[in-house]
Amino acid sequence: MFVKSNKLVDLLPYYKDKLIDLYPVSEIENIFYIVCDYKHDLKKISISISDNHLSESELLMHRSIIKRLLTHEPIQHIIGEVEFYGLPFHVNSTVLVPRPETEELVDLIIQEAHHKNLHILDIGTGSGCIPICLKNNLPSSTITGIDVSKEAIEVANENSELNKLEVSFLKKNILTSDLSDLPQQDIIVSNPPYVLESDKKQMSKNVLDFDPHLALFVDDTTPLLFYKRITELAKEKLKSNGMLFFEIHENFAKETEQLLIDNGFTHVKTVQDMQGKDRMVWGILD
């Protein structure tokens, strides 16, 4: 046996020993508790007092998970699920793992959506986490998500069914498609590709090797490529006083603000995330 006992609580030192060269201790502990939650239905508070003894197959399952972690594969891909804004979401290599700053974007939209029966469009929907969480919190709204990736649309539909929340998902290339088949919208939101190609050297392998590059990167020469196109479409598809929300690259807040202002948006604001980085820009169509 590769651990000193088959008690679940004794696996944590094993995780630390194997993963310490890749992750800080706090992250290893978080990974361990995520695995225990999804594989053993035990929360962190229960593990230290648990007397669970693992079978040989369960121990081998943990060893297999560590082998995959050692390749930098994200734990969310390994277990196939992640929690986002209080809901479970299936994820795989065809969609981005939802990140905490995107939860802040969802929270901002909910705060600013002051009336019911909204039409909301999410552009570049990926796993569907943004529109599904909006539907959960704004249940009388009609919400649509679009994405260029057929595989992403399949994942988003799975997540809509998983959470029993009705959201329509459509395959569209936002750079070449128009939105003439969609009704006028009250809110358009997008977390489009914004990571510069030159940023790759600073990024961790679990993102570079396992997240879809299509959803992440833009050429250094056109950092606002998607923002410009989406803003143009928003001018056509938003109702009067409709709102446009973006998640952004922290280095391009002023440029994104100016883009919205130049296209007739007012009350344009940049909002920082919990790390103090410029992360969201939004405005109201005049």
Backbone as CSV, one residue per row, in Angstrom:
resi,resn,N_x,N_y,N_z,CA_x,CA_y,CA_z,C_x,C_y,C_z
1,MET,0.863,-1.200,0.000,0.000,0.000,0.000,0.893,1.242,0.000
2,PHE,0.497,2.274,-0.763,1.354,3.440,-0.941,1.099,4.545,0.089
3,VAL,0.131,4.334,0.995,-0.098,5.253,2.111,-0.049,4.449,3.403
4,LYS,0.150,5.136,4.542,0.379,4.413,5.789,-0.863,3.701,6.300
5,SER,-2.046,4.185,5.881,-3.284,3.500,6.241,-4.300,3.777,5.147
6,ASN,-5.413,3.089,5.223,-6.445,3.328,4.218,-7.530,4.277,4.721
7,LYS,-7.185,5.069,5.753,-8.110,6.106,6.214,-8.048,7.307,5.272
8,LEU,-9.207,7.856,5.004,-9.278,9.009,4.100,-8.417,10.160,4.611
9,VAL,-8.461,10.427,5.905,-7.732,11.559,6.469,-6.228,11.427,6.257
10,ASP,-5.731,10.199,6.128,-4.291,9.986,5.955,-3.823,10.200,4.525
11,LEU,-4.752,10.479,3.628,-4.367,10.732,2.237,-3.814,12.136,2.027
12,LEU,-4.185,13.074,2.881,-3.736,14.449,2.673,-2.212,14.564,2.681
13,PRO,-1.493,13.959,3.622,-0.016,14.024,3.544,0.535,13.425,2.249
14,TYR,-0.132,12.399,1.744,0.299,11.784,0.484,0.142,12.777,-0.665
15,TYR,-0.981,13.492,-0.717,-1.193,14.516,-1.738,-0.098,15.576,-1.657
16,LYS,0.206,16.007,-0.439,1.223,17.054,-0.256,2.597,16.573,-0.700
17,ASP,2.936,15.357,-0.338,4.245,14.818,-0.695,4.414,14.733,-2.214
18,LYS,3.380,14.315,-2.910,3.481,14.116,-4.351,3.381,15.417,-5.146
19,LEU,2.669,16.394,-4.615,2.351,17.587,-5.416,3.094,18.848,-4.977
20,ILE,3.903,18.756,-3.952,4.504,19.953,-3.372,5.405,20.698,-4.351
21,ASP,5.968,20.007,-5.338,6.830,20.687,-6.308,6.036,21.467,-7.350
22,LEU,4.727,21.233,-7.413,3.897,21.898,-8.426,2.978,22.963,-7.844
23,TYR,2.518,22.749,-6.618,1.496,23.627,-6.059,1.869,24.051,-4.636
24,PRO,1.440,25.243,-4.213,1.598,25.608,-2.800,0.718,24.722,-1.928
25,VAL,1.081,24.625,-0.658,0.362,23.740,0.257,-1.125,24.069,0.305
26,SER,-1.452,25.353,0.323,-2.869,25.744,0.406,-3.669,25.234,-0.789
27,GLU,-3.052,25.247,-1.969,-3.755,24.766,-3.153,-3.875,23.245,-3.143
28,ILE,-2.853,22.560,-2.654,-2.923,21.101,-2.539,-4.060,20.705,-1.594
29,GLU,-4.157,21.417,-0.481,-5.244,21.130,0.458,-6.598,21.372,-0.200
30,ASN,-6.708,22.453,-0.956,-7.964,22.747,-1.636,-8.308,21.650,-2.638
31,ILE,-7.308,21.180,-3.394,-7.520,20.089,-4.353,-8.015,18.837,-3.619
32,PHE,-7.368,18.511,-2.518,-7.757,17.323,-1.753,-9.202,17.417,-1.286
33,TYR,-9.597,18.585,-0.790,-10.963,18.733,-0.292,-11.985,18.703,-1.437
34,ILE,-11.600,19.205,-2.600,-12.481,19.115,-3.770,-12.699,17.650,-4.139
35,VAL,-11.624,16.872,-4.168,-11.729,15.447,-4.498,-12.615,14.730,-3.487
36,CYS,-12.416,15.012,-2.202,-13.220,14.362,-1.169,-14.695,14.710,-1.295
37,ASP,-14.963,15.945,-1.665,-16.345,16.387,-1.832,-17.006,15.637,-2.979
38,TYR,-16.320,15.578,-4.134,-16.947,15.005,-5.323,-16.871,13.484,-5.368
39,LYS,-15.836,12.910,-4.783,-15.672,11.453,-4.866,-16.208,10.715,-3.640
40,HIS,-16.258,11.396,-2.490,-16.702,10.734,-1.266,-17.873,11.454,-0.590
41,ASP,-18.320,12.553,-1.191,-19.441,13.318,-0.646,-19.178,13.753,0.795
42,LEU,-17.934,14.184,1.036,-17.551,14.662,2.360,-16.992,16.075,2.259
43,LYS,-17.527,16.974,3.046,-17.020,18.340,3.095,-15.789,18.414,3.995
44,LYS,-15.046,19.503,3.858,-13.806,19.688,4.612,-14.003,19.490,6.101
45,ILE,-15.067,20.044,6.630,-15.278,20.007,8.083,-15.481,18.584,8.584
46,SER,-15.916,17.675,7.707,-16.215,16.303,8.113,-15.017,15.374,8.007
47,ILE,-14.015,15.769,7.228,-12.929,14.835,6.918,-12.063,14.530,8.129
48,SER,-11.738,15.546,8.923,-10.838,15.344,10.068,-11.449,14.428,11.130
49,ILE,-12.767,14.399,11.184,-13.424,13.537,12.174,-13.971,12.262,11.539
50,SER,-13.726,12.118,10.252,-14.238,10.936,9.555,-13.375,9.720,9.872
51,ASP,-14.029,8.581,10.014,-13.308,7.323,10.210,-13.405,6.462,8.945
52,ASN,-13.638,7.136,7.800,-13.795,6.418,6.543,-12.544,5.622,6.185
53,HIS,-12.750,4.367,5.899,-11.682,3.521,5.391,-11.940,3.274,3.908
54,LEU,-10.920,3.468,3.104,-11.077,3.367,1.667,-10.751,1.965,1.177
55,SER,-11.499,1.548,0.186,-11.216,0.263,-0.454,-9.970,0.391,-1.326
56,GLU,-9.458,-0.736,-1.770,-8.286,-0.710,-2.635,-8.580,0.054,-3.927
57,SER,-9.763,-0.123,-4.479,-10.107,0.585,-5.714,-10.202,2.087,-5.486
58,GLU,-10.669,2.503,-4.304,-10.733,3.934,-3.997,-9.334,4.517,-3.824
59,LEU,-8.445,3.763,-3.192,-7.067,4.225,-3.062,-6.402,4.365,-4.422
60,LEU,-6.657,3.418,-5.298,-6.095,3.483,-6.649,-6.676,4.660,-7.433
61,MET,-7.935,4.972,-7.165,-8.554,6.136,-7.797,-7.817,7.406,-7.405
62,HIS,-7.473,7.531,-6.135,-6.727,8.709,-5.678,-5.339,8.754,-6.317
63,ARG,-4.692,7.617,-6.426,-3.374,7.598,-7.045,-3.460,8.004,-8.513
64,SER,-4.518,7.573,-9.191,-4.725,7.958,-10.588,-4.944,9.465,-10.718
65,ILE,-5.699,10.034,-9.785,-5.940,11.483,-9.798,-4.618,12.233,-9.637
66,ILE,-3.779,11.780,-8.736,-2.487,12.453,-8.515,-1.610,12.350,-9.760
67,LYS,-1.603,11.202,-10.418,-0.835,11.068,-11.656,-1.277,12.090,-12.693
68,ARG,-2.570,12.300,-12.792,-3.086,13.292,-13.745,-2.749,14.715,-13.298
69,LEU,-2.808,14.962,-12.009,-2.428,16.283,-11.492,-0.962,16.590,-11.778
70,LEU,-0.134,15.573,-11.754,1.292,15.766,-12.008,1.572,16.166,-13.459
71,THR,0.603,15.970,-14.339,0.734,16.445,-15.725,0.207,17.868,-15.880
72,HIS,-0.208,18.500,-14.757,-0.783,19.847,-14.706,-2.245,19.889,-15.155
73,GLU,-2.877,18.745,-15.295,-4.293,18.752,-15.665,-5.104,19.364,-14.525
74,PRO,-6.013,20.293,-14.829,-6.800,20.930,-13.751,-7.676,19.911,-13.025
75,ILE,-7.805,20.076,-11.735,-8.629,19.167,-10.958,-10.083,19.205,-11.440
76,GLN,-10.524,20.356,-11.947,-11.902,20.458,-12.435,-12.131,19.548,-13.640
77,HIS,-11.113,19.400,-14.504,-11.235,18.480,-15.627,-11.232,17.035,-15.157
78,ILE,-10.425,16.749,-14.146,-10.293,15.377,-13.662,-11.606,14.892,-13.064
79,ILE,-12.247,15.738,-12.257,-13.522,15.326,-11.669,-14.704,15.642,-12.582
80,GLY,-14.448,16.482,-13.599,-15.477,16.763,-14.598,-16.525,17.757,-14.175
81,GLU,-16.279,18.449,-13.072,-17.318,19.357,-12.578,-16.679,20.462,-11.742
82,VAL,-17.356,21.608,-11.697,-16.909,22.729,-10.884,-18.146,23.467,-10.379
83,GLU,-18.028,24.068,-9.208,-19.121,24.899,-8.712,-18.873,26.339,-9.131
84,PHE,-19.931,26.997,-9.626,-19.830,28.386,-10.059,-21.100,29.109,-9.636
85,TYR,-20.937,30.145,-8.874,-22.056,30.960,-8.380,-23.138,30.076,-7.745
86,GLY,-22.680,29.048,-7.028,-23.584,28.194,-6.270,-24.212,27.055,-7.045
87,LEU,-23.844,26.890,-8.325,-24.412,25.833,-9.156,-23.305,24.912,-9.668
88,PRO,-23.634,23.636,-9.921,-22.642,22.715,-10.491,-22.593,22.842,-12.012
89,PHE,-21.380,22.719,-12.555,-21.205,22.773,-14.009,-20.250,21.689,-14.470
90,HIS,-20.655,20.969,-15.516,-19.740,20.047,-16.168,-18.716,20.853,-16.965
91,VAL,-17.475,20.429,-16.927,-16.428,21.068,-17.728,-15.536,19.984,-18.319
92,ASN,-14.926,20.320,-19.448,-13.925,19.452,-20.058,-12.967,20.333,-20.854
93,SER,-12.136,19.712,-21.666,-11.099,20.469,-22.368,-11.627,21.367,-23.474
94,THR,-12.929,21.306,-23.778,-13.491,22.144,-24.846,-14.032,23.474,-24.332
95,VAL,-14.038,23.659,-23.004,-14.533,24.910,-22.424,-13.573,25.378,-21.337
96,LEU,-13.567,26.679,-21.088,-12.773,27.217,-19.994,-13.337,26.775,-18.653
97,VAL,-12.457,26.516,-17.708,-12.899,26.327,-16.327,-13.349,27.689,-15.806
98,PRO,-14.605,27.838,-15.382,-15.073,29.145,-14.893,-14.234,29.655,-13.738
99,ARG,-13.971,30.946,-13.759,-13.070,31.542,-12.773,-13.809,32.497,-11.834
100,PRO,-13.261,32.725,-10.648,-13.959,33.556,-9.652,-14.289,34.955,-10.145
101,GLU,-13.412,35.545,-10.964,-13.701,36.900,-11.434,-14.936,36.944,-12.330
102,THR,-15.231,35.821,-12.999,-16.438,35.777,-13.816,-17.680,35.680,-12.935
103,GLU,-17.545,35.079,-11.758,-18.640,35.122,-10.789,-18.950,36.573,-10.412
104,GLU,-17.908,37.376,-10.301,-18.110,38.788,-9.975,-18.843,39.518,-11.096
105,LEU,-18.587,39.127,-12.343,-19.311,39.692,-13.478,-20.795,39.342,-13.395
106,VAL,-21.092,38.095,-13.093,-22.488,37.672,-12.932,-23.155,38.471,-11.820
107,ASP,-22.456,38.635,-10.717,-23.004,39.365,-9.572,-23.305,40.815,-9.946
108,LEU,-22.399,41.434,-10.711,-22.602,42.819,-11.144,-23.858,42.948,-11.992
109,ILE,-24.054,42.017,-12.926,-25.240,42.078,-13.791,-26.509,41.938,-12.968
110,ILE,-26.523,41.008,-12.037,-27.713,40.809,-11.202,-28.016,42.066,-10.399
111,GLN,-26.980,42.730,-9.896,-27.178,43.963,-9.136,-27.788,45.062,-9.998
112,GLU,-27.378,45.125,-11.270,-27.809,46.223,-12.134,-29.102,45.925,-12.887
113,ALA,-29.544,44.664,-12.888,-30.776,44.288,-13.599,-31.969,44.573,-12.699
114,HIS,-32.509,45.758,-12.838,-33.490,46.228,-11.861,-34.932,45.837,-12.179
115,HIS,-35.199,45.285,-13.339,-36.583,44.916,-13.629,-36.643,43.519,-14.221
116,LYS,-37.841,42.977,-14.313,-38.027,41.585,-14.704,-38.260,41.467,-16.214
117,ASN,-38.449,40.225,-16.645,-38.791,39.930,-18.049,-37.755,40.490,-19.018
118,LEU,-36.496,40.301,-18.690,-35.414,40.795,-19.529,-35.081,39.806,-20.638
119,HIS,-34.580,40.337,-21.749,-33.925,39.532,-22.768,-32.417,39.737,-22.591
120,ILE,-31.706,38.633,-22.382,-30.271,38.701,-22.104,-29.529,37.787,-23.068
121,LEU,-28.425,38.297,-23.616,-27.603,37.537,-24.549,-26.178,37.448,-24.017
122,ASP,-25.641,36.217,-23.946,-24.254,35.990,-23.561,-23.472,35.553,-24.797
123,ILE,-22.428,36.289,-25.134,-21.641,36.025,-26.338,-20.325,35.355,-25.950
124,GLY,-20.080,34.169,-26.510,-18.915,33.371,-26.136,-19.204,32.598,-24.860
125,THR,-20.268,31.829,-24.873,-20.846,31.287,-23.635,-20.051,30.158,-23.000
126,GLY,-19.242,29.436,-23.777,-18.454,28.350,-23.198,-19.312,27.313,-22.510
127,SER,-19.063,27.085,-21.232,-19.813,26.093,-20.454,-21.249,26.525,-20.170
128,GLY,-21.578,27.770,-20.496,-22.913,28.288,-20.204,-23.061,28.816,-18.799
129,CYS,-21.944,28.993,-18.089,-22.037,29.360,-16.673,-22.683,30.723,-16.464
130,ILE,-22.381,31.696,-17.323,-22.949,33.032,-17.133,-24.460,33.027,-17.353
131,PRO,-24.961,32.593,-18.510,-26.416,32.668,-18.711,-27.211,31.764,-17.790
132,ILE,-26.666,30.589,-17.431,-27.403,29.686,-16.550,-27.535,30.290,-15.152
133,CYS,-26.468,30.897,-14.654,-26.554,31.545,-13.339,-27.452,32.775,-13.373
134,LEU,-27.435,33.494,-14.492,-28.359,34.624,-14.617,-29.808,34.140,-14.622
135,LYS,-30.071,33.054,-15.318,-31.432,32.506,-15.349,-31.866,32.070,-13.960
136,ASN,-30.941,31.513,-13.185,-31.273,31.070,-11.836,-31.655,32.240,-10.938
137,ASN,-31.056,33.393,-11.173,-31.299,34.566,-10.334,-32.285,35.558,-10.938
138,LEU,-32.515,35.454,-12.245,-33.493,36.309,-12.926,-34.443,35.394,-13.699
139,PRO,-35.239,34.600,-12.990,-35.966,33.482,-13.606,-36.992,33.873,-14.661
140,SER,-37.496,35.090,-14.623,-38.495,35.487,-15.623,-37.854,36.007,-16.904
141,SER,-36.538,36.033,-16.961,-35.828,36.532,-18.137,-35.699,35.453,-19.209
142,THR,-35.606,35.904,-20.455,-35.353,35.030,-21.596,-33.879,35.170,-21.955
143,ILE,-33.134,34.082,-21.855,-31.685,34.180,-21.942,-31.149,33.246,-23.021
144,THR,-30.202,33.782,-23.811,-29.584,33.042,-24.914,-28.071,33.115,-24.774
145,GLY,-27.404,32.020,-25.076,-25.950,32.000,-25.135,-25.497,31.556,-26.507
146,ILE,-24.457,32.192,-27.043,-23.919,31.788,-28.342,-22.429,31.521,-28.221
147,ASP,-21.944,30.612,-29.073,-20.528,30.269,-29.073,-20.170,29.718,-30.445
148,VAL,-18.916,29.914,-30.844,-18.444,29.421,-32.133,-18.186,27.917,-32.097
149,SER,-18.009,27.364,-30.903,-17.618,25.964,-30.755,-18.829,25.064,-30.582
150,LYS,-18.974,24.088,-31.483,-20.046,23.099,-31.378,-19.923,22.316,-30.074
151,GLU,-18.680,21.970,-29.702,-18.457,21.203,-28.485,-18.844,22.005,-27.242
152,ALA,-18.559,23.299,-27.262,-18.948,24.142,-26.128,-20.462,24.211,-26.002
153,ILE,-21.160,24.335,-27.121,-22.626,24.373,-27.093,-23.182,23.084,-26.493
154,GLU,-22.563,21.957,-26.813,-23.006,20.682,-26.246,-22.832,20.674,-24.727
155,VAL,-21.696,21.179,-24.251,-21.460,21.248,-22.800,-22.465,22.193,-22.152
156,ALA,-22.704,23.341,-22.771,-23.650,24.315,-22.214,-25.052,23.723,-22.106
157,ASN,-25.472,22.985,-23.132,-26.785,22.341,-23.072,-26.838,21.301,-21.957
158,GLU,-25.759,20.552,-21.762,-25.700,19.597,-20.653,-25.873,20.318,-19.318
159,ASN,-25.235,21.481,-19.199,-25.307,22.216,-17.934,-26.681,22.829,-17.710
160,SER,-27.331,23.220,-18.783,-28.702,23.713,-18.660,-29.616,22.610,-18.135
161,GLU,-29.441,21.403,-18.672,-30.237,20.268,-18.210,-29.863,19.877,-16.784
162,LEU,-28.570,19.890,-16.481,-28.100,19.530,-15.136,-28.750,20.406,-14.076
163,ASN,-28.868,21.697,-14.366,-29.405,22.649,-13.391,-30.892,22.926,-13.568
164,LYS,-31.494,22.256,-14.559,-32.939,22.395,-14.796,-33.326,23.867,-14.966
165,LEU,-32.508,24.564,-15.783,-32.761,25.971,-16.077,-32.772,26.153,-17.590
166,GLU,-33.798,26.789,-18.086,-33.998,26.882,-19.535,-33.240,28.072,-20.126
167,VAL,-32.205,27.767,-20.875,-31.437,28.756,-21.620,-31.249,28.215,-23.029
168,SER,-31.396,29.075,-24.034,-31.189,28.659,-25.421,-29.727,28.860,-25.795
169,PHE,-29.141,27.864,-26.438,-27.752,27.967,-26.878,-27.671,27.772,-28.393
170,LEU,-26.940,28.688,-29.041,-26.845,28.690,-30.502,-25.387,28.735,-30.921
171,LYS,-25.063,28.019,-32.003,-23.711,28.065,-32.555,-23.622,29.224,-33.544
172,LYS,-22.782,30.202,-33.235,-22.565,31.353,-34.102,-21.121,31.822,-33.967
173,ASN,-20.554,32.284,-35.066,-19.248,32.941,-35.048,-19.491,34.432,-34.968
174,ILE,-19.193,35.020,-33.834,-19.556,36.411,-33.616,-18.813,37.358,-34.544
175,LEU,-17.676,36.928,-35.072,-16.908,37.792,-35.975,-17.497,37.833,-37.370
176,THR,-18.300,36.823,-37.716,-18.845,36.770,-39.085,-20.364,36.712,-39.128
177,SER,-21.010,36.328,-38.031,-22.463,36.195,-38.014,-23.123,37.508,-37.634
178,ASP,-24.344,37.699,-38.134,-25.145,38.789,-37.577,-26.099,38.184,-36.547
179,LEU,-26.862,39.018,-35.894,-27.779,38.555,-34.859,-29.220,38.871,-35.240
180,SER,-29.479,38.917,-36.551,-30.792,39.355,-37.022,-31.910,38.408,-36.610
181,ASP,-31.579,37.156,-36.319,-32.612,36.194,-35.934,-32.948,36.263,-34.451
182,LEU,-32.266,37.127,-33.707,-32.530,37.264,-32.280,-33.324,38.528,-32.009
183,PRO,-34.183,38.521,-30.986,-34.926,39.735,-30.634,-34.009,40.798,-30.049
184,GLN,-34.535,42.009,-29.910,-33.785,43.057,-29.233,-33.540,42.660,-27.783
185,GLN,-32.383,43.051,-27.274,-31.949,42.596,-25.958,-31.930,43.746,-24.953
186,ASP,-32.162,43.397,-23.685,-32.006,44.360,-22.601,-30.567,44.384,-22.089
187,ILE,-29.934,43.227,-22.133,-28.560,43.099,-21.642,-27.772,42.204,-22.589
188,ILE,-26.571,42.634,-22.938,-25.614,41.777,-23.636,-24.380,41.699,-22.759
189,VAL,-23.875,40.471,-22.591,-22.695,40.254,-21.757,-21.717,39.382,-22.525
190,SER,-20.433,39.614,-22.316,-19.432,38.772,-22.956,-18.156,38.726,-22.125
191,ASN,-17.604,37.530,-22.041,-16.253,37.313,-21.533,-15.472,36.714,-22.701
192,PRO,-15.090,37.548,-23.665,-14.497,37.036,-24.902,-13.009,36.737,-24.732
193,PRO,-12.379,36.151,-25.740,-10.919,35.974,-25.664,-10.230,37.329,-25.505
194,TYR,-9.343,37.424,-24.497,-8.641,38.703,-24.296,-7.191,38.534,-23.852
195,VAL,-6.740,37.306,-23.680,-5.358,37.089,-23.252,-4.442,37.239,-24.465
196,LEU,-3.412,38.072,-24.344,-2.503,38.304,-25.461,-1.594,37.096,-25.673
197,GLU,-1.256,36.855,-26.928,-0.328,35.769,-27.246,0.980,35.927,-26.456
198,SER,1.398,37.162,-26.260,2.653,37.413,-25.545,2.561,37.089,-24.058
199,ASP,1.327,36.915,-23.554,1.151,36.566,-22.145,1.377,35.080,-21.874
200,LYS,1.493,34.294,-22.932,1.585,32.842,-22.750,2.739,32.438,-21.844
201,LYS,3.857,33.144,-21.987,5.049,32.744,-21.225,4.871,32.930,-19.726
202,GLN,3.881,33.700,-19.314,3.646,33.931,-17.888,2.562,33.016,-17.319
203,MET,1.963,32.197,-18.176,0.800,31.423,-17.752,1.186,30.025,-17.300
204,SER,0.379,29.478,-16.432,0.654,28.141,-15.903,0.304,27.073,-16.935
205,LYS,0.944,25.905,-16.787,0.742,24.823,-17.736,-0.674,24.264,-17.676
206,ASN,-1.325,24.337,-16.527,-2.675,23.776,-16.459,-3.665,24.589,-17.282
207,VAL,-3.347,25.862,-17.547,-4.163,26.661,-18.460,-3.701,26.456,-19.900
208,LEU,-2.404,26.582,-20.121,-1.874,26.492,-21.489,-2.135,25.136,-22.133
209,ASP,-2.007,24.077,-21.358,-2.096,22.736,-21.934,-3.501,22.162,-21.940
210,PHE,-4.411,22.738,-21.146,-5.707,22.084,-20.997,-6.917,22.972,-21.289
211,ASP,-6.771,24.290,-21.262,-7.888,25.156,-21.625,-7.864,25.409,-23.131
212,PRO,-9.038,25.558,-23.759,-9.081,25.770,-25.214,-8.521,27.145,-25.600
213,HIS,-7.506,27.169,-26.425,-6.871,28.427,-26.821,-7.834,29.324,-27.585
214,LEU,-8.787,28.710,-28.289,-9.785,29.483,-29.036,-10.540,30.445,-28.131
215,ALA,-10.744,30.048,-26.882,-11.511,30.864,-25.940,-10.655,31.826,-25.139
216,LEU,-9.333,31.734,-25.304,-8.432,32.517,-24.474,-7.733,33.657,-25.192
217,PHE,-7.121,33.358,-26.347,-6.073,34.227,-26.873,-6.512,35.093,-28.045
218,VAL,-5.901,36.284,-28.083,-6.000,37.175,-29.244,-4.592,37.631,-29.607
219,ASP,-4.434,38.024,-30.857,-3.142,38.520,-31.319,-2.807,39.840,-30.625
220,ASP,-1.544,40.027,-30.321,-1.112,41.261,-29.656,-1.471,42.510,-30.448
221,THR,-1.580,42.373,-31.760,-1.861,43.543,-32.611,-3.334,43.919,-32.618
222,THR,-4.208,43.019,-32.159,-5.655,43.298,-32.156,-6.271,42.908,-30.813
223,PRO,-5.849,43.524,-29.722,-6.307,43.095,-28.401,-7.800,43.296,-28.165
224,LEU,-8.403,44.239,-28.891,-9.835,44.528,-28.697,-10.683,43.984,-29.850
225,LEU,-10.150,43.007,-30.562,-10.855,42.467,-31.733,-12.297,42.108,-31.417
226,PHE,-12.525,41.313,-30.408,-13.878,40.850,-30.089,-14.704,41.967,-29.454
227,TYR,-14.064,42.821,-28.680,-14.791,43.912,-28.028,-15.366,44.876,-29.059
228,LYS,-14.599,45.154,-30.099,-15.080,46.060,-31.141,-16.272,45.471,-31.875
229,ARG,-16.165,44.216,-32.251,-17.257,43.570,-32.982,-18.508,43.461,-32.115
230,ILE,-18.334,43.054,-30.878,-19.494,42.896,-29.997,-20.143,44.240,-29.703
231,THR,-19.342,45.276,-29.535,-19.907,46.608,-29.301,-20.708,47.071,-30.507
232,GLU,-20.212,46.815,-31.709,-20.959,47.165,-32.919,-22.300,46.431,-32.958
233,LEU,-22.289,45.151,-32.649,-23.534,44.378,-32.644,-24.462,44.840,-31.527
234,ALA,-23.885,45.222,-30.394,-24.713,45.688,-29.284,-25.472,46.958,-29.650
235,LYS,-24.851,47.820,-30.444,-25.538,49.039,-30.897,-26.803,48.700,-31.676
236,GLU,-26.765,47.584,-32.419,-27.912,47.177,-33.229,-28.953,46.404,-32.423
237,LYS,-28.499,45.593,-31.467,-29.400,44.633,-30.827,-29.880,45.043,-29.444
238,LEU,-29.283,46.064,-28.850,-29.751,46.496,-27.538,-30.929,47.452,-27.658
239,LYS,-31.877,47.301,-26.756,-32.966,48.267,-26.651,-32.419,49.589,-26.107
240,SER,-33.197,50.637,-26.228,-32.814,51.904,-25.609,-32.628,51.691,-24.109
241,ASN,-31.539,52.206,-23.576,-31.161,52.014,-22.178,-30.727,50.579,-21.856
242,GLY,-30.459,49.809,-22.921,-29.911,48.475,-22.709,-28.477,48.556,-22.215
243,MET,-28.013,47.482,-21.591,-26.704,47.485,-20.950,-25.775,46.455,-21.591
244,LEU,-24.502,46.854,-21.726,-23.462,45.984,-22.252,-22.417,45.767,-21.162
245,PHE,-22.102,44.496,-20.887,-21.140,44.141,-19.847,-20.011,43.318,-20.455
246,PHE,-18.780,43.684,-20.132,-17.607,42.937,-20.579,-16.753,42.514,-19.391
247,GLU,-16.188,41.304,-19.465,-15.003,40.987,-18.668,-13.804,41.348,-19.540
248,ILE,-12.758,41.924,-18.940,-11.693,42.514,-19.750,-10.305,42.108,-19.269
249,HIS,-9.340,42.362,-20.134,-7.923,42.303,-19.767,-7.627,43.523,-18.907
250,GLU,-6.957,43.305,-17.793,-6.734,44.405,-16.838,-5.977,45.579,-17.445
251,ASN,-5.215,45.348,-18.518,-4.408,46.428,-19.104,-5.167,47.272,-20.130
252,PHE,-6.424,46.921,-20.412,-7.142,47.610,-21.488,-8.467,48.212,-21.027
253,ALA,-8.541,48.585,-19.754,-9.782,49.164,-19.236,-10.109,50.497,-19.909
254,LYS,-9.125,51.395,-19.983,-9.379,52.712,-20.562,-9.764,52.608,-22.029
255,GLU,-9.075,51.730,-22.758,-9.397,51.564,-24.177,-10.799,50.992,-24.367
256,THR,-11.189,50.065,-23.486,-12.531,49.487,-23.595,-13.596,50.511,-23.220
257,GLU,-13.324,51.283,-22.176,-14.243,52.372,-21.829,-14.448,53.309,-23.013
258,GLN,-13.346,53.726,-23.650,-13.427,54.668,-24.766,-14.179,54.063,-25.941
259,LEU,-14.004,52.766,-26.163,-14.728,52.076,-27.227,-16.228,52.200,-27.017
260,LEU,-16.679,51.983,-25.797,-18.107,52.093,-25.515,-18.588,53.537,-25.671
261,ILE,-17.817,54.478,-25.169,-18.200,55.894,-25.268,-18.309,56.319,-26.737
262,ASP,-17.337,55.892,-27.537,-17.344,56.249,-28.960,-18.534,55.658,-29.706
263,ASN,-19.135,54.612,-29.137,-20.266,53.956,-29.785,-21.606,54.300,-29.134
264,GLY,-21.639,55.389,-28.398,-22.911,55.901,-27.901,-23.345,55.397,-26.546
265,PHE,-22.441,54.761,-25.803,-22.791,54.290,-24.463,-22.478,55.373,-23.433
266,THR,-23.321,55.453,-22.420,-23.136,56.425,-21.350,-22.987,55.688,-20.015
267,HIS,-22.696,56.454,-18.967,-22.503,55.886,-17.630,-21.506,54.725,-17.676
268,VAL,-20.492,54.869,-18.505,-19.504,53.799,-18.689,-18.611,53.718,-17.451
269,LYS,-18.452,52.504,-16.938,-17.692,52.322,-15.695,-16.762,51.122,-15.813
270,THR,-15.621,51.227,-15.143,-14.737,50.085,-14.929,-14.903,49.620,-13.485
271,VAL,-15.006,48.313,-13.306,-15.179,47.717,-11.977,-14.001,46.786,-11.728
272,GLN,-13.401,46.907,-10.559,-12.280,46.038,-10.202,-12.778,44.740,-9.588
273,ASP,-11.965,43.686,-9.751,-12.291,42.415,-9.115,-11.771,42.398,-7.685
274,MET,-11.926,41.271,-7.015,-11.544,41.188,-5.607,-10.030,41.278,-5.407
275,GLN,-9.270,41.102,-6.496,-7.816,41.254,-6.416,-7.368,42.692,-6.677
276,GLY,-8.333,43.578,-6.876,-8.009,44.974,-7.140,-7.594,45.255,-8.568
277,LYS,-7.882,44.319,-9.493,-7.529,44.506,-10.898,-8.745,44.975,-11.687
278,ASP,-8.518,45.872,-12.642,-9.599,46.275,-13.537,-10.072,45.036,-14.288
279,ARG,-11.357,44.643,-14.116,-11.794,43.366,-14.658,-13.097,43.427,-15.433
280,MET,-13.913,44.474,-15.192,-15.195,44.586,-15.894,-15.400,46.018,-16.371
281,VAL,-15.952,46.128,-17.549,-16.388,47.432,-18.062,-17.820,47.284,-18.535
282,TRP,-18.651,48.266,-18.173,-20.031,48.198,-18.637,-20.574,49.600,-18.875
283,GLY,-21.630,49.660,-19.661,-22.246,50.937,-19.965,-23.668,50.761,-20.445
284,ILE,-24.364,51.879,-20.586,-25.768,51.908,-20.992,-25.876,52.585,-22.350
285,LEU,-26.611,51.960,-23.276,-26.769,52.535,-24.614,-27.721,53.719,-24.549
286,ASP,-27.234,54.852,-24.969,-28.020,56.087,-24.878,-29.197,56.055,-25.847
